[in-house]
Amino acid sequence: MTRHPDRADDPDRRSPASDSDVSTHVYLCTGCPLGCRLEVDATEEDVVEVRGFNCRKGERYGEQEHLDPRRPLSTTIWIEGATIRRVPVRTAEPIPRDQVRAVAEALRGLRVTAPVRRGDVVVADILGTGIDVIVTRDLPAVSPHNQLAAG
């Protein structure tokens, strides 16, 4: 079995498992615009080797994707008292992939009131992930003069 050159001689990075316990998984890297096809050799608990990356982001992405896959989530939520009815929000960091649907569902009925500013936290520690949901657009409150335009 070939190993990553930086890891081939590093006894701390070698897997204690035999070669028969290692399986290969293929991922498409989204860490940069290159979109490398990664091959990750891994046991159930550890990554042995990542191949196919053309930058360091790819190597880190392959390890992360195999051990703890995460995804960013962007959506919109209802806003009251603004010129438009929905405001864009996103998770401040990628969330565990298996919680994306639950987080989206938790945001479904959420309503905020204008004004909001980019970066405002609308939900702290969503579903116990330790990750906040933040506003990505400034929306001022509608003045009484513009009330008809928002309705």
C-alpha positions as CSV (number, residue, x, y, z in Angstrom):
1,M,0.0,0.0,0.0
2,T,1.3,3.5,-0.8
3,R,1.1,6.2,1.8
4,H,1.1,9.9,1.6
5,P,4.8,11.0,1.4
6,D,4.5,13.2,4.5
7,R,3.1,10.3,6.4
8,A,4.8,7.2,5.1
9,D,7.6,7.4,7.7
10,D,5.5,8.9,10.5
11,P,4.8,6.2,13.1
12,D,2.2,8.4,14.8
13,R,0.1,8.6,11.6
14,R,0.2,4.9,10.7
15,S,-2.9,2.9,11.3
16,P,-2.6,0.0,13.7
17,A,-5.1,-1.9,11.6
18,S,-4.0,-4.4,9.0
19,D,-4.4,-3.6,5.3
20,S,-7.4,-5.9,5.2
21,D,-9.3,-3.5,7.6
22,V,-8.7,-0.6,5.3
23,S,-11.3,0.4,2.7
24,T,-11.2,3.1,0.0
25,H,-13.9,5.8,-0.2
26,V,-14.2,8.3,-3.1
27,Y,-15.2,11.9,-2.5
28,L,-15.4,15.0,-4.7
29,C,-13.5,17.8,-2.9
30,T,-15.3,21.2,-2.6
31,G,-12.5,22.8,-0.6
32,C,-11.4,24.9,-3.6
33,P,-12.5,25.5,-7.2
34,L,-10.4,22.6,-8.5
35,G,-12.9,19.9,-7.5
36,C,-10.4,17.1,-7.1
37,R,-11.5,13.4,-7.0
38,L,-10.2,12.2,-3.6
39,E,-9.6,8.6,-2.6
40,V,-9.6,8.1,1.1
41,D,-8.2,4.9,2.6
42,A,-9.6,4.5,6.1
43,T,-10.6,2.1,8.8
44,E,-13.8,2.7,10.7
45,E,-12.2,5.1,13.1
46,D,-9.1,6.6,11.3
47,V,-8.0,7.9,8.0
48,V,-4.9,6.1,6.7
49,E,-4.2,8.0,3.5
50,V,-5.8,10.7,1.3
51,R,-4.9,10.6,-2.4
52,G,-5.9,12.8,-5.4
53,F,-5.7,16.2,-3.8
54,N,-3.9,19.1,-5.5
55,C,-3.8,21.4,-2.4
56,R,-3.7,21.1,1.3
57,K,-7.3,22.0,1.6
58,G,-8.1,18.8,-0.3
59,E,-6.2,16.6,2.1
60,R,-8.0,18.2,5.1
61,Y,-11.3,18.0,3.3
62,G,-10.9,14.3,2.6
63,E,-10.1,13.6,6.3
64,Q,-13.0,15.8,7.5
65,E,-15.5,14.3,5.0
66,H,-14.7,10.8,6.0
67,L,-14.6,11.3,9.8
68,D,-17.2,14.1,10.4
69,P,-18.9,15.3,7.2
70,R,-20.4,18.8,7.6
71,R,-22.3,21.1,5.3
72,P,-23.1,24.8,5.4
73,L,-26.8,25.7,5.4
74,S,-28.3,28.8,3.8
75,T,-32.0,29.5,3.7
76,T,-34.5,32.3,4.3
77,I,-36.7,33.1,7.3
78,W,-39.8,35.3,7.7
79,I,-39.2,38.9,8.7
80,E,-41.8,41.3,9.9
81,G,-41.7,45.1,9.5
82,A,-39.3,45.2,6.5
83,T,-39.8,46.0,2.8
84,I,-39.5,42.3,1.9
85,R,-41.0,39.3,3.7
86,R,-38.0,37.0,4.0
87,V,-34.4,37.6,5.1
88,P,-31.4,35.3,4.1
89,V,-29.7,33.5,6.9
90,R,-26.9,30.9,7.1
91,T,-25.1,28.8,9.7
92,A,-22.0,30.6,11.0
93,E,-20.0,27.3,10.3
94,P,-20.8,24.1,8.5
95,I,-23.1,21.8,10.6
96,P,-23.0,18.0,10.9
97,R,-24.4,16.6,7.6
98,D,-26.9,14.3,9.5
99,Q,-28.4,17.4,11.1
100,V,-29.0,19.6,8.0
101,R,-32.6,18.5,7.6
102,A,-33.4,19.0,11.3
103,V,-31.8,22.4,11.4
104,A,-33.7,23.5,8.2
105,E,-37.0,22.3,9.8
106,A,-36.2,24.2,13.0
107,L,-35.8,27.4,11.0
108,R,-38.9,26.9,9.0
109,G,-41.3,28.7,11.3
110,L,-38.9,31.2,12.7
111,R,-39.8,34.9,12.4
112,V,-37.7,37.9,13.2
113,T,-38.6,41.6,13.4
114,A,-36.8,44.3,11.4
115,P,-34.4,45.9,11.7
116,V,-31.7,43.2,11.3
117,R,-28.1,43.6,10.4
118,R,-25.7,41.3,8.6
119,G,-24.1,39.1,11.2
120,D,-26.9,39.3,13.8
121,V,-27.4,36.0,15.5
122,V,-31.0,34.8,15.1
123,V,-30.5,31.4,16.7
124,A,-27.6,30.7,19.0
125,D,-26.4,27.1,19.3
126,I,-29.1,25.7,17.0
127,L,-30.2,22.2,18.1
128,G,-27.2,21.9,20.4
129,T,-24.7,22.0,17.6
130,G,-22.7,24.9,19.1
131,I,-23.2,26.7,15.8
132,D,-25.2,30.0,15.4
133,V,-27.5,31.0,12.6
134,I,-26.8,34.5,11.4
135,V,-28.4,37.1,9.1
136,T,-26.6,37.7,5.8
137,R,-28.3,41.0,4.7
138,D,-29.1,44.3,6.4
139,L,-32.9,45.0,6.4
140,P,-34.1,48.2,8.0
141,A,-37.4,48.6,9.6
142,V,-40.1,50.1,7.4
143,S,-41.0,53.6,8.3
144,P,-44.6,54.6,8.7
145,H,-44.3,56.5,5.4
146,N,-43.3,53.3,3.5
147,Q,-45.8,51.0,5.3
148,L,-48.0,50.6,2.3
149,A,-45.1,49.5,0.1
150,A,-44.3,46.6,2.5
151,G,-47.9,45.3,2.7
